Amino acid sequence: MSDERYVGNSLLFFLAGAAVGATIAVLTTPKTGPELRGDIKGLGQRVRDRFASSRPFERERDRDHDMVGA
């Protein structure tokens, strides 16, 4: 059990560090405001798309729930 918790914590800290590093990189890049906002918007869209595609079982569950309620 403690090994699983260690791996989970390590992964969490790795992802948090990656997010902080990416944020610093984006904010320190010499771009104009509109360019930077466009980059951030595009990144957000890619993250949403990737998250949605990695969770197909929830879409099926929601689809089935909608069919029952209809």
Secondary structure, 3 states (H helix, E strand, C coil): CHHHHHHHHHHHHHHHHHHHHHHHHHHHCCCCHHHHHHHHHHHHHHHHHHHHHCCHHHHHHHHHHHHHHC
